[in-house]
Amino acid sequence: MPESKGRSKPSYTPPRTAAKAQGPNPRWFLPLMLGLMIVGLLWVVTFYISGQHQFPVPQLGRWNLGVGFGFMMAGFLMTTRWR
């Protein structure tokens, strides 16, 4: 049975230098991140407890859920930048 020919491998190239490590987050980062998640949770809970009519903003109707989840998502997105 014939054997396959080996591929010629490219010469060694060293890995790229890593980007300069950034320092720790500012002091306001963690409280803001947790605050956004808690505000979003309270927004959604208030919407459900109020019977979905009166609070937090009656004109938004079911969009109150979107606002609450938007706050929570902003907080969770901030966790990807937390060091």
mmCIF file of the N, C-alpha and C atoms, coordinates in Angstrom:
data_MODEL
# 
_entry.id   MODEL 
# 
loop_
_atom_site.group_PDB 
_atom_site.id 
_atom_site.type_symbol 
_atom_site.label_atom_id 
_atom_site.label_alt_id 
_atom_site.label_comp_id 
_atom_site.label_asym_id 
_atom_site.label_entity_id 
_atom_site.label_seq_id 
_atom_site.pdbx_PDB_ins_code 
_atom_site.Cartn_x 
_atom_site.Cartn_y 
_atom_site.Cartn_z 
_atom_site.occupancy 
_atom_site.B_iso_or_equiv 
_atom_site.pdbx_formal_charge 
_atom_site.auth_seq_id 
_atom_site.auth_comp_id 
_atom_site.auth_asym_id 
_atom_site.auth_atom_id 
_atom_site.pdbx_PDB_model_num 
ATOM 1   N N  . MET A 1 1  ? 0.850   -1.169 0.000  1.00 0.00 ? 1  MET A N  1 
ATOM 2   C CA . MET A 1 1  ? 0.000   0.000  0.000  1.00 0.00 ? 1  MET A CA 1 
ATOM 3   C C  . MET A 1 1  ? 0.896   1.232  0.000  1.00 0.00 ? 1  MET A C  1 
ATOM 4   N N  . PRO A 1 2  ? 0.619   2.209  -0.861 1.00 0.00 ? 2  PRO A N  1 
ATOM 5   C CA . PRO A 1 2  ? 1.471   3.407  -0.926 1.00 0.00 ? 2  PRO A CA 1 
ATOM 6   C C  . PRO A 1 2  ? 1.288   4.280  0.320  1.00 0.00 ? 2  PRO A C  1 
ATOM 7   N N  . GLU A 1 3  ? 2.360   4.929  0.716  1.00 0.00 ? 3  GLU A N  1 
ATOM 8   C CA . GLU A 1 3  ? 2.302   5.836  1.862  1.00 0.00 ? 3  GLU A CA 1 
ATOM 9   C C  . GLU A 1 3  ? 2.138   7.267  1.363  1.00 0.00 ? 3  GLU A C  1 
ATOM 10  N N  . SER A 1 4  ? 1.397   8.053  2.146  1.00 0.00 ? 4  SER A N  1 
ATOM 11  C CA . SER A 1 4  ? 1.197   9.454  1.756  1.00 0.00 ? 4  SER A CA 1 
ATOM 12  C C  . SER A 1 4  ? 2.457   10.253 2.047  1.00 0.00 ? 4  SER A C  1 
ATOM 13  N N  . LYS A 1 5  ? 2.668   11.268 1.248  1.00 0.00 ? 5  LYS A N  1 
ATOM 14  C CA . LYS A 1 5  ? 3.825   12.124 1.440  1.00 0.00 ? 5  LYS A CA 1 
ATOM 15  C C  . LYS A 1 5  ? 3.522   13.104 2.570  1.00 0.00 ? 5  LYS A C  1 
ATOM 16  N N  . GLY A 1 6  ? 4.500   13.362 3.383  1.00 0.00 ? 6  GLY A N  1 
ATOM 17  C CA . GLY A 1 6  ? 4.318   14.315 4.472  1.00 0.00 ? 6  GLY A CA 1 
ATOM 18  C C  . GLY A 1 6  ? 4.320   15.743 3.965  1.00 0.00 ? 6  GLY A C  1 
ATOM 19  N N  . ARG A 1 7  ? 3.551   16.577 4.614  1.00 0.00 ? 7  ARG A N  1 
ATOM 20  C CA . ARG A 1 7  ? 3.542   17.987 4.241  1.00 0.00 ? 7  ARG A CA 1 
ATOM 21  C C  . ARG A 1 7  ? 4.752   18.686 4.833  1.00 0.00 ? 7  ARG A C  1 
ATOM 22  N N  . SER A 1 8  ? 5.252   19.621 4.100  1.00 0.00 ? 8  SER A N  1 
ATOM 23  C CA . SER A 1 8  ? 6.338   20.420 4.665  1.00 0.00 ? 8  SER A CA 1 
ATOM 24  C C  . SER A 1 8  ? 5.721   21.455 5.596  1.00 0.00 ? 8  SER A C  1 
ATOM 25  N N  . LYS A 1 9  ? 6.248   21.517 6.792  1.00 0.00 ? 9  LYS A N  1 
ATOM 26  C CA . LYS A 1 9  ? 5.706   22.439 7.785  1.00 0.00 ? 9  LYS A CA 1 
ATOM 27  C C  . LYS A 1 9  ? 6.419   23.778 7.680  1.00 0.00 ? 9  LYS A C  1 
ATOM 28  N N  . PRO A 1 10 ? 5.683   24.866 7.897  1.00 0.00 ? 10 PRO A N  1 
ATOM 29  C CA . PRO A 1 10 ? 6.335   26.180 7.836  1.00 0.00 ? 10 PRO A CA 1 
ATOM 30  C C  . PRO A 1 10 ? 7.344   26.315 8.970  1.00 0.00 ? 10 PRO A C  1 
ATOM 31  N N  . SER A 1 11 ? 8.261   27.216 8.779  1.00 0.00 ? 11 SER A N  1 
ATOM 32  C CA . SER A 1 11 ? 9.263   27.442 9.811  1.00 0.00 ? 11 SER A CA 1 
ATOM 33  C C  . SER A 1 11 ? 8.587   28.008 11.064 1.00 0.00 ? 11 SER A C  1 
ATOM 34  N N  . TYR A 1 12 ? 9.256   27.876 12.170 1.00 0.00 ? 12 TYR A N  1 
ATOM 35  C CA . TYR A 1 12 ? 8.705   28.317 13.452 1.00 0.00 ? 12 TYR A CA 1 
ATOM 36  C C  . TYR A 1 12 ? 8.506   29.825 13.460 1.00 0.00 ? 12 TYR A C  1 
ATOM 37  N N  . THR A 1 13 ? 7.307   30.232 13.880 1.00 0.00 ? 13 THR A N  1 
ATOM 38  C CA . THR A 1 13 ? 7.039   31.656 14.075 1.00 0.00 ? 13 THR A CA 1 
ATOM 39  C C  . THR A 1 13 ? 6.670   31.843 15.540 1.00 0.00 ? 13 THR A C  1 
ATOM 40  N N  . PRO A 1 14 ? 7.348   32.724 16.235 1.00 0.00 ? 14 PRO A N  1 
ATOM 41  C CA . PRO A 1 14 ? 7.052   32.901 17.660 1.00 0.00 ? 14 PRO A CA 1 
ATOM 42  C C  . PRO A 1 14 ? 5.662   33.509 17.847 1.00 0.00 ? 14 PRO A C  1 
ATOM 43  N N  . PRO A 1 15 ? 5.007   33.224 18.970 1.00 0.00 ? 15 PRO A N  1 
ATOM 44  C CA . PRO A 1 15 ? 3.676   33.789 19.223 1.00 0.00 ? 15 PRO A CA 1 
ATOM 45  C C  . PRO A 1 15 ? 3.750   35.304 19.381 1.00 0.00 ? 15 PRO A C  1 
ATOM 46  N N  . ARG A 1 16 ? 2.625   35.919 19.117 1.00 0.00 ? 16 ARG A N  1 
ATOM 47  C CA . ARG A 1 16 ? 2.560   37.378 19.258 1.00 0.00 ? 16 ARG A CA 1 
ATOM 48  C C  . ARG A 1 16 ? 2.750   37.763 20.716 1.00 0.00 ? 16 ARG A C  1 
ATOM 49  N N  . THR A 1 17 ? 3.278   38.947 20.905 1.00 0.00 ? 17 THR A N  1 
ATOM 50  C CA . THR A 1 17 ? 3.431   39.418 22.271 1.00 0.00 ? 17 THR A CA 1 
ATOM 51  C C  . THR A 1 17 ? 2.061   39.794 22.813 1.00 0.00 ? 17 THR A C  1 
ATOM 52  N N  . ALA A 1 18 ? 1.824   39.452 24.041 1.00 0.00 ? 18 ALA A N  1 
ATOM 53  C CA . ALA A 1 18 ? 0.532   39.732 24.664 1.00 0.00 ? 18 ALA A CA 1 
ATOM 54  C C  . ALA A 1 18 ? 0.379   41.227 24.901 1.00 0.00 ? 18 ALA A C  1 
ATOM 55  N N  . ALA A 1 19 ? -0.864  41.671 24.882 1.00 0.00 ? 19 ALA A N  1 
ATOM 56  C CA . ALA A 1 19 ? -1.139  43.079 25.147 1.00 0.00 ? 19 ALA A CA 1 
ATOM 57  C C  . ALA A 1 19 ? -0.773  43.391 26.598 1.00 0.00 ? 19 ALA A C  1 
ATOM 58  N N  . LYS A 1 20 ? -0.455  44.618 26.833 1.00 0.00 ? 20 LYS A N  1 
ATOM 59  C CA . LYS A 1 20 ? -0.083  45.035 28.178 1.00 0.00 ? 20 LYS A CA 1 
ATOM 60  C C  . LYS A 1 20 ? -1.280  44.848 29.112 1.00 0.00 ? 20 LYS A C  1 
ATOM 61  N N  . ALA A 1 21 ? -1.047  44.180 30.222 1.00 0.00 ? 21 ALA A N  1 
ATOM 62  C CA . ALA A 1 21 ? -2.124  43.916 31.174 1.00 0.00 ? 21 ALA A CA 1 
ATOM 63  C C  . ALA A 1 21 ? -2.601  45.228 31.785 1.00 0.00 ? 21 ALA A C  1 
ATOM 64  N N  . GLN A 1 22 ? -3.902  45.369 31.829 1.00 0.00 ? 22 GLN A N  1 
ATOM 65  C CA . GLN A 1 22 ? -4.472  46.577 32.410 1.00 0.00 ? 22 GLN A CA 1 
ATOM 66  C C  . GLN A 1 22 ? -4.594  46.394 33.911 1.00 0.00 ? 22 GLN A C  1 
ATOM 67  N N  . GLY A 1 23 ? -4.668  47.485 34.613 1.00 0.00 ? 23 GLY A N  1 
ATOM 68  C CA . GLY A 1 23 ? -4.764  47.457 36.065 1.00 0.00 ? 23 GLY A CA 1 
ATOM 69  C C  . GLY A 1 23 ? -6.160  47.065 36.524 1.00 0.00 ? 23 GLY A C  1 
ATOM 70  N N  . PRO A 1 24 ? -6.384  47.132 37.804 1.00 0.00 ? 24 PRO A N  1 
ATOM 71  C CA . PRO A 1 24 ? -7.707  46.775 38.338 1.00 0.00 ? 24 PRO A CA 1 
ATOM 72  C C  . PRO A 1 24 ? -8.775  47.788 37.928 1.00 0.00 ? 24 PRO A C  1 
ATOM 73  N N  . ASN A 1 25 ? -10.016 47.386 38.093 1.00 0.00 ? 25 ASN A N  1 
ATOM 74  C CA . ASN A 1 25 ? -11.133 48.263 37.756 1.00 0.00 ? 25 ASN A CA 1 
ATOM 75  C C  . ASN A 1 25 ? -11.208 49.442 38.714 1.00 0.00 ? 25 ASN A C  1 
ATOM 76  N N  . PRO A 1 26 ? -11.849 50.523 38.275 1.00 0.00 ? 26 PRO A N  1 
ATOM 77  C CA . PRO A 1 26 ? -12.076 51.649 39.190 1.00 0.00 ? 26 PRO A CA 1 
ATOM 78  C C  . PRO A 1 26 ? -12.996 51.214 40.339 1.00 0.00 ? 26 PRO A C  1 
ATOM 79  N N  . ARG A 1 27 ? -12.990 51.971 41.394 1.00 0.00 ? 27 ARG A N  1 
ATOM 80  C CA . ARG A 1 27 ? -13.766 51.610 42.585 1.00 0.00 ? 27 ARG A CA 1 
ATOM 81  C C  . ARG A 1 27 ? -15.267 51.616 42.333 1.00 0.00 ? 27 ARG A C  1 
ATOM 82  N N  . TRP A 1 28 ? -15.742 52.381 41.367 1.00 0.00 ? 28 TRP A N  1 
ATOM 83  C CA . TRP A 1 28 ? -17.175 52.489 41.118 1.00 0.00 ? 28 TRP A CA 1 
ATOM 84  C C  . TRP A 1 28 ? -17.701 51.340 40.273 1.00 0.00 ? 28 TRP A C  1 
ATOM 85  N N  . PHE A 1 29 ? -16.832 50.541 39.695 1.00 0.00 ? 29 PHE A N  1 
ATOM 86  C CA . PHE A 1 29 ? -17.247 49.522 38.731 1.00 0.00 ? 29 PHE A CA 1 
ATOM 87  C C  . PHE A 1 29 ? -18.101 48.431 39.377 1.00 0.00 ? 29 PHE A C  1 
ATOM 88  N N  . LEU A 1 30 ? -17.627 47.847 40.466 1.00 0.00 ? 30 LEU A N  1 
ATOM 89  C CA . LEU A 1 30 ? -18.355 46.760 41.115 1.00 0.00 ? 30 LEU A CA 1 
ATOM 90  C C  . LEU A 1 30 ? -19.704 47.216 41.664 1.00 0.00 ? 30 LEU A C  1 
ATOM 91  N N  . PRO A 1 31 ? -19.787 48.350 42.388 1.00 0.00 ? 31 PRO A N  1 
ATOM 92  C CA . PRO A 1 31 ? -21.106 48.780 42.859 1.00 0.00 ? 31 PRO A CA 1 
ATOM 93  C C  . PRO A 1 31 ? -22.084 49.071 41.714 1.00 0.00 ? 31 PRO A C  1 
ATOM 94  N N  . LEU A 1 32 ? -21.584 49.635 40.624 1.00 0.00 ? 32 LEU A N  1 
ATOM 95  C CA . LEU A 1 32 ? -22.469 49.911 39.488 1.00 0.00 ? 32 LEU A CA 1 
ATOM 96  C C  . LEU A 1 32 ? -22.956 48.611 38.851 1.00 0.00 ? 32 LEU A C  1 
ATOM 97  N N  . MET A 1 33 ? -22.049 47.661 38.697 1.00 0.00 ? 33 MET A N  1 
ATOM 98  C CA . MET A 1 33 ? -22.407 46.377 38.091 1.00 0.00 ? 33 MET A CA 1 
ATOM 99  C C  . MET A 1 33 ? -23.474 45.676 38.927 1.00 0.00 ? 33 MET A C  1 
ATOM 100 N N  . LEU A 1 34 ? -23.247 45.567 40.221 1.00 0.00 ? 34 LEU A N  1 
ATOM 101 C CA . LEU A 1 34 ? -24.233 44.920 41.095 1.00 0.00 ? 34 LEU A CA 1 
ATOM 102 C C  . LEU A 1 34 ? -25.520 45.737 41.183 1.00 0.00 ? 34 LEU A C  1 
ATOM 103 N N  . GLY A 1 35 ? -25.382 47.061 41.185 1.00 0.00 ? 35 GLY A N  1 
ATOM 104 C CA . GLY A 1 35 ? -26.559 47.924 41.241 1.00 0.00 ? 35 GLY A CA 1 
ATOM 105 C C  . GLY A 1 35 ? -27.459 47.750 40.032 1.00 0.00 ? 35 GLY A C  1 
ATOM 106 N N  . LEU A 1 36 ? -26.888 47.650 38.849 1.00 0.00 ? 36 LEU A N  1 
ATOM 107 C CA . LEU A 1 36 ? -27.689 47.447 37.643 1.00 0.00 ? 36 LEU A CA 1 
ATOM 108 C C  . LEU A 1 36 ? -28.443 46.124 37.693 1.00 0.00 ? 36 LEU A C  1 
ATOM 109 N N  . MET A 1 37 ? -27.778 45.081 38.167 1.00 0.00 ? 37 MET A N  1 
ATOM 110 C CA . MET A 1 37 ? -28.447 43.785 38.247 1.00 0.00 ? 37 MET A CA 1 
ATOM 111 C C  . MET A 1 37 ? -29.578 43.811 39.272 1.00 0.00 ? 37 MET A C  1 
ATOM 112 N N  . ILE A 1 38 ? -29.346 44.454 40.405 1.00 0.00 ? 38 ILE A N  1 
ATOM 113 C CA . ILE A 1 38 ? -30.375 44.512 41.445 1.00 0.00 ? 38 ILE A CA 1 
ATOM 114 C C  . ILE A 1 38 ? -31.534 45.398 41.016 1.00 0.00 ? 38 ILE A C  1 
ATOM 115 N N  . VAL A 1 39 ? -31.249 46.539 40.392 1.00 0.00 ? 39 VAL A N  1 
ATOM 116 C CA . VAL A 1 39 ? -32.324 47.422 39.916 1.00 0.00 ? 39 VAL A CA 1 
ATOM 117 C C  . VAL A 1 39 ? -33.176 46.703 38.878 1.00 0.00 ? 39 VAL A C  1 
ATOM 118 N N  . GLY A 1 40 ? -32.548 45.971 37.971 1.00 0.00 ? 40 GLY A N  1 
ATOM 119 C CA . GLY A 1 40 ? -33.300 45.214 36.976 1.00 0.00 ? 40 GLY A CA 1 
ATOM 120 C C  . GLY A 1 40 ? -34.187 44.163 37.612 1.00 0.00 ? 40 GLY A C  1 
ATOM 121 N N  . LEU A 1 41 ? -33.643 43.453 38.606 1.00 0.00 ? 41 LEU A N  1 
ATOM 122 C CA . LEU A 1 41 ? -34.431 42.432 39.297 1.00 0.00 ? 41 LEU A CA 1 
ATOM 123 C C  . LEU A 1 41 ? -35.616 43.065 40.026 1.00 0.00 ? 41 LEU A C  1 
ATOM 124 N N  . LEU A 1 42 ? -35.363 44.160 40.742 1.00 0.00 ? 42 LEU A N  1 
ATOM 125 C CA . LEU A 1 42 ? -36.452 44.837 41.448 1.00 0.00 ? 42 LEU A CA 1 
ATOM 126 C C  . LEU A 1 42 ? -37.498 45.387 40.479 1.00 0.00 ? 42 LEU A C  1 
ATOM 127 N N  . TRP A 1 43 ? -37.064 45.856 39.315 1.00 0.00 ? 43 TRP A N  1 
ATOM 128 C CA . TRP A 1 43 ? -37.994 46.378 38.302 1.00 0.00 ? 43 TRP A CA 1 
ATOM 129 C C  . TRP A 1 43 ? -38.948 45.282 37.851 1.00 0.00 ? 43 TRP A C  1 
ATOM 130 N N  . VAL A 1 44 ? -38.406 44.110 37.534 1.00 0.00 ? 44 VAL A N  1 
ATOM 131 C CA . VAL A 1 44 ? -39.232 42.996 37.058 1.00 0.00 ? 44 VAL A CA 1 
ATOM 132 C C  . VAL A 1 44 ? -40.141 42.491 38.175 1.00 0.00 ? 44 VAL A C  1 
ATOM 133 N N  . VAL A 1 45 ? -39.617 42.364 39.394 1.00 0.00 ? 45 VAL A N  1 
ATOM 134 C CA . VAL A 1 45 ? -40.430 41.887 40.518 1.00 0.00 ? 45 VAL A CA 1 
ATOM 135 C C  . VAL A 1 45 ? -41.554 42.868 40.811 1.00 0.00 ? 45 VAL A C  1 
ATOM 136 N N  . THR A 1 46 ? -41.257 44.165 40.790 1.00 0.00 ? 46 THR A N  1 
ATOM 137 C CA . THR A 1 46 ? -42.296 45.182 41.021 1.00 0.00 ? 46 THR A CA 1 
ATOM 138 C C  . THR A 1 46 ? -43.373 45.103 39.954 1.00 0.00 ? 46 THR A C  1 
ATOM 139 N N  . PHE A 1 47 ? -42.976 44.868 38.722 1.00 0.00 ? 47 PHE A N  1 
ATOM 140 C CA . PHE A 1 47 ? -43.937 44.757 37.630 1.00 0.00 ? 47 PHE A CA 1 
ATOM 141 C C  . PHE A 1 47 ? -44.891 43.584 37.862 1.00 0.00 ? 47 PHE A C  1 
ATOM 142 N N  . TYR A 1 48 ? -44.361 42.458 38.281 1.00 0.00 ? 48 TYR A N  1 
ATOM 143 C CA . TYR A 1 48 ? -45.204 41.288 38.503 1.00 0.00 ? 48 TYR A CA 1 
ATOM 144 C C  . TYR A 1 48 ? -46.060 41.421 39.750 1.00 0.00 ? 48 TYR A C  1 
ATOM 145 N N  . ILE A 1 49 ? -45.501 41.953 40.827 1.00 0.00 ? 49 ILE A N  1 
ATOM 146 C CA . ILE A 1 49 ? -46.263 42.075 42.077 1.00 0.00 ? 49 ILE A CA 1 
ATOM 147 C C  . ILE A 1 49 ? -47.395 43.078 41.932 1.00 0.00 ? 49 ILE A C  1 
ATOM 148 N N  . SER A 1 50 ? -47.200 44.127 41.148 1.00 0.00 ? 50 SER A N  1 
ATOM 149 C CA . SER A 1 50 ? -48.223 45.167 41.018 1.00 0.00 ? 50 SER A CA 1 
ATOM 150 C C  . SER A 1 50 ? -49.387 44.722 40.132 1.00 0.00 ? 50 SER A C  1 
ATOM 151 N N  . GLY A 1 51 ? -49.382 43.526 39.685 1.00 0.00 ? 51 GLY A N  1 
ATOM 152 C CA . GLY A 1 51 ? -50.470 43.065 38.833 1.00 0.00 ? 51 GLY A CA 1 
ATOM 153 C C  . GLY A 1 51 ? -50.271 43.456 37.387 1.00 0.00 ? 51 GLY A C  1 
ATOM 154 N N  . GLN A 1 52 ? -49.085 43.817 37.015 1.00 0.00 ? 52 GLN A N  1 
ATOM 155 C CA . GLN A 1 52 ? -48.716 44.160 35.651 1.00 0.00 ? 52 GLN A CA 1 
ATOM 156 C C  . GLN A 1 52 ? -49.497 45.355 35.094 1.00 0.00 ? 52 GLN A C  1 
ATOM 157 N N  . HIS A 1 53 ? -49.911 46.259 35.978 1.00 0.00 ? 53 HIS A N  1 
ATOM 158 C CA . HIS A 1 53 ? -50.679 47.409 35.496 1.00 0.00 ? 53 HIS A CA 1 
ATOM 159 C C  . HIS A 1 53 ? -50.179 48.747 36.010 1.00 0.00 ? 53 HIS A C  1 
ATOM 160 N N  . GLN A 1 54 ? -49.842 48.819 37.284 1.00 0.00 ? 54 GLN A N  1 
ATOM 161 C CA . GLN A 1 54 ? -49.620 50.131 37.887 1.00 0.00 ? 54 GLN A CA 1 
ATOM 162 C C  . GLN A 1 54 ? -48.156 50.553 37.938 1.00 0.00 ? 54 GLN A C  1 
ATOM 163 N N  . PHE A 1 55 ? -47.273 49.652 38.250 1.00 0.00 ? 55 PHE A N  1 
ATOM 164 C CA . PHE A 1 55 ? -45.880 50.038 38.498 1.00 0.00 ? 55 PHE A CA 1 
ATOM 165 C C  . PHE A 1 55 ? -44.952 49.247 37.612 1.00 0.00 ? 55 PHE A C  1 
ATOM 166 N N  . PRO A 1 56 ? -43.768 49.598 37.385 1.00 0.00 ? 56 PRO A N  1 
ATOM 167 C CA . PRO A 1 56 ? -43.067 50.839 37.653 1.00 0.00 ? 56 PRO A CA 1 
ATOM 168 C C  . PRO A 1 56 ? -43.492 51.979 36.731 1.00 0.00 ? 56 PRO A C  1 
ATOM 169 N N  . VAL A 1 57 ? -43.723 51.730 35.440 1.00 0.00 ? 57 VAL A N  1 
ATOM 170 C CA . VAL A 1 57 ? -44.164 52.791 34.528 1.00 0.00 ? 57 VAL A CA 1 
ATOM 171 C C  . VAL A 1 57 ? -45.392 52.258 33.781 1.00 0.00 ? 57 VAL A C  1 
ATOM 172 N N  . PRO A 1 58 ? -46.588 52.742 34.112 1.00 0.00 ? 58 PRO A N  1 
ATOM 173 C CA . PRO A 1 58 ? -47.800 52.177 33.511 1.00 0.00 ? 58 PRO A CA 1 
ATOM 174 C C  . PRO A 1 58 ? -47.866 52.318 31.990 1.00 0.00 ? 58 PRO A C  1 
ATOM 175 N N  . GLN A 1 59 ? -47.297 53.379 31.435 1.00 0.00 ? 59 GLN A N  1 
ATOM 176 C CA . GLN A 1 59 ? -47.382 53.606 29.996 1.00 0.00 ? 59 GLN A CA 1 
ATOM 177 C C  . GLN A 1 59 ? -46.589 52.582 29.186 1.00 0.00 ? 59 GLN A C  1 
ATOM 178 N N  . LEU A 1 60 ? -45.611 51.952 29.803 1.00 0.00 ? 60 LEU A N  1 
ATOM 179 C CA . LEU A 1 60 ? -44.784 50.989 29.077 1.00 0.00 ? 60 LEU A CA 1 
ATOM 180 C C  . LEU A 1 60 ? -45.453 49.627 28.924 1.00 0.00 ? 60 LEU A C  1 
ATOM 181 N N  . GLY A 1 61 ? -46.371 49.323 29.811 1.00 0.00 ? 61 GLY A N  1 
ATOM 182 C CA . GLY A 1 61 ? -47.050 48.028 29.730 1.00 0.00 ? 61 GLY A CA 1 
ATOM 183 C C  . GLY A 1 61 ? -46.059 46.886 29.893 1.00 0.00 ? 61 GLY A C  1 
ATOM 184 N N  . ARG A 1 62 ? -46.109 45.943 28.970 1.00 0.00 ? 62 ARG A N  1 
ATOM 185 C CA . ARG A 1 62 ? -45.214 44.777 29.052 1.00 0.00 ? 62 ARG A CA 1 
ATOM 186 C C  . ARG A 1 62 ? -43.763 45.131 28.733 1.00 0.00 ? 62 ARG A C  1 
ATOM 187 N N  . TRP A 1 63 ? -43.508 46.296 28.191 1.00 0.00 ? 63 TRP A N  1 
ATOM 188 C CA . TRP A 1 63 ? -42.132 46.710 27.933 1.00 0.00 ? 63 TRP A CA 1 
ATOM 189 C C  . TRP A 1 63 ? -41.365 46.939 29.231 1.00 0.00 ? 63 TRP A C  1 
ATOM 190 N N  . ASN A 1 64 ? -42.085 46.998 30.362 1.00 0.00 ? 64 ASN A N  1 
ATOM 191 C CA . ASN A 1 64 ? -41.397 47.072 31.649 1.00 0.00 ? 64 ASN A CA 1 
ATOM 192 C C  . ASN A 1 64 ? -40.482 45.867 31.837 1.00 0.00 ? 64 ASN A C  1 
ATOM 193 N N  . LEU A 1 65 ? -40.896 44.715 31.324 1.00 0.00 ? 65 LEU A N  1 
ATOM 194 C CA . LEU A 1 65 ? -40.026 43.531 31.393 1.00 0.00 ? 65 LEU A CA 1 
ATOM 195 C C  . LEU A 1 65 ? -38.743 43.770 30.601 1.00 0.00 ? 65 LEU A C  1 
ATOM 196 N N  . GLY A 1 66 ? -38.868 44.362 29.433 1.00 0.00 ? 66 GLY A N  1 
ATOM 197 C CA . GLY A 1 66 ? -37.686 44.659 28.620 1.00 0.00 ? 66 GLY A CA 1 
ATOM 198 C C  . GLY A 1 66 ? -36.746 45.618 29.314 1.00 0.00 ? 66 GLY A C  1 
ATOM 199 N N  . VAL A 1 67 ? -37.309 46.616 29.982 1.00 0.00 ? 67 VAL A N  1 
ATOM 200 C CA . VAL A 1 67 ? -36.479 47.579 30.705 1.00 0.00 ? 67 VAL A CA 1 
ATOM 201 C C  . VAL A 1 67 ? -35.743 46.880 31.845 1.00 0.00 ? 67 VAL A C  1 
ATOM 202 N N  . GLY A 1 68 ? -36.472 46.058 32.607 1.00 0.00 ? 68 GLY A N  1 
ATOM 203 C CA . GLY A 1 68 ? -35.855 45.337 33.722 1.00 0.00 ? 68 GLY A CA 1 
ATOM 204 C C  . GLY A 1 68 ? -34.759 44.401 33.250 1.00 0.00 ? 68 GLY A C  1 
ATOM 205 N N  . PHE A 1 69 ? -35.049 43.630 32.204 1.00 0.00 ? 69 PHE A N  1 
ATOM 206 C CA . PHE A 1 69 ? -34.034 42.717 31.690 1.00 0.00 ? 69 PHE A CA 1 
ATOM 207 C C  . PHE A 1 69 ? -32.882 43.481 31.038 1.00 0.00 ? 69 PHE A C  1 
ATOM 208 N N  . GLY A 1 70 ? -33.149 44.662 30.511 1.00 0.00 ? 70 GLY A N  1 
ATOM 209 C CA . GLY A 1 70 ? -32.076 45.492 29.964 1.00 0.00 ? 70 GLY A CA 1 
ATOM 210 C C  . GLY A 1 70 ? -31.097 45.925 31.046 1.00 0.00 ? 70 GLY A C  1 
ATOM 211 N N  . PHE A 1 71 ? -31.634 46.344 32.197 1.00 0.00 ? 71 PHE A N  1 
ATOM 212 C CA . PHE A 1 71 ? -30.763 46.691 33.317 1.00 0.00 ? 71 PHE A CA 1 
ATOM 213 C C  . PHE A 1 71 ? -29.931 45.487 33.751 1.00 0.00 ? 71 PHE A C  1 
ATOM 214 N N  . MET A 1 72 ? -30.597 44.341 33.878 1.00 0.00 ? 72 MET A N  1 
ATOM 215 C CA . MET A 1 72 ? -29.867 43.142 34.300 1.00 0.00 ? 72 MET A CA 1 
ATOM 216 C C  . MET A 1 72 ? -28.799 42.747 33.281 1.00 0.00 ? 72 MET A C  1 
ATOM 217 N N  . MET A 1 73 ? -29.119 42.834 32.004 1.00 0.00 ? 73 MET A N  1 
ATOM 218 C CA . MET A 1 73 ? -28.168 42.462 30.961 1.00 0.00 ? 73 MET A CA 1 
ATOM 219 C C  . MET A 1 73 ? -26.973 43.413 30.952 1.00 0.00 ? 73 MET A C  1 
ATOM 220 N N  . ALA A 1 74 ? -27.213 44.691 31.195 1.00 0.00 ? 74 ALA A N  1 
ATOM 221 C CA . ALA A 1 74 ? -26.096 45.642 31.263 1.00 0.00 ? 74 ALA A CA 1 
ATOM 222 C C  . ALA A 1 74 ? -25.168 45.277 32.418 1.00 0.00 ? 74 ALA A C  1 
ATOM 223 N N  . GLY A 1 75 ? -25.741 44.884 33.551 1.00 0.00 ? 75 GLY A N  1 
ATOM 224 C CA . GLY A 1 75 ? -24.916 44.455 34.678 1.00 0.00 ? 75 GLY A CA 1 
ATOM 225 C C  . GLY A 1 75 ? -24.129 43.194 34.362 1.00 0.00 ? 75 GLY A C  1 
ATOM 226 N N  . PHE A 1 76 ? -24.786 42.232 33.722 1.00 0.00 ? 76 PHE A N  1 
ATOM 227 C CA . PHE A 1 76 ? -24.092 40.995 33.381 1.00 0.00 ? 76 PHE A CA 1 
ATOM 228 C C  . PHE A 1 76 ? -23.015 41.231 32.315 1.00 0.00 ? 76 PHE A C  1 
ATOM 229 N N  . LEU A 1 77 ? -23.235 42.134 31.395 1.00 0.00 ? 77 LEU A N  1 
ATOM 230 C CA . LEU A 1 77 ? -22.209 42.449 30.409 1.00 0.00 ? 77 LEU A CA 1 
ATOM 231 C C  . LEU A 1 77 ? -20.999 43.105 31.066 1.00 0.00 ? 77 LEU A C  1 
ATOM 232 N N  . MET A 1 78 ? -21.247 43.846 32.132 1.00 0.00 ? 78 MET A N  1 
ATOM 233 C CA . MET A 1 78 ? -20.128 44.458 32.844 1.00 0.00 ? 78 MET A CA 1 
ATOM 234 C C  . MET A 1 78 ? -19.264 43.408 33.525 1.00 0.00 ? 78 MET A C  1 
ATOM 235 N N  . THR A 1 79 ? -19.835 42.237 33.832 1.00 0.00 ? 79 THR A N  1 
ATOM 236 C CA . THR A 1 79 ? -19.026 41.203 34.483 1.00 0.00 ? 79 THR A CA 1 
ATOM 237 C C  . THR A 1 79 ? -17.930 40.691 33.565 1.00 0.00 ? 79 THR A C  1 
ATOM 238 N N  . THR A 1 80 ? -18.098 40.826 32.244 1.00 0.00 ? 80 THR A N  1 
ATOM 239 C CA . THR A 1 80 ? -17.053 40.370 31.343 1.00 0.00 ? 80 THR A CA 1 
ATOM 240 C C  . THR A 1 80 ? -15.822 41.268 31.394 1.00 0.00 ? 80 THR A C  1 
ATOM 241 N N  . ARG A 1 81 ? -15.956 42.474 31.875 1.00 0.00 ? 81 ARG A N  1 
ATOM 242 C CA . ARG A 1 81 ? -14.830 43.410 31.983 1.00 0.00 ? 81 ARG A CA 1 
ATOM 243 C C  . ARG A 1 81 ? -14.258 43.492 33.396 1.00 0.00 ? 81 ARG A C  1 
ATOM 244 N N  . TRP A 1 82 ? -14.841 42.749 34.338 1.00 0.00 ? 82 TRP A N  1 
ATOM 245 C CA . TRP A 1 82 ? -14.416 42.835 35.722 1.00 0.00 ? 82 TRP A CA 1 
ATOM 246 C C  . TRP A 1 82 ? -13.101 42.101 35.918 1.00 0.00 ? 82 TRP A C  1 
ATOM 247 N N  . ARG A 1 83 ? -12.129 42.748 36.569 1.00 0.00 ? 83 ARG A N  1 
ATOM 248 C CA . ARG A 1 83 ? -10.830 42.118 36.843 1.00 0.00 ? 83 ARG A CA 1 
ATOM 249 C C  . ARG A 1 83 ? -10.614 42.070 38.320 1.00 0.00 ? 83 ARG A C  1 
# 
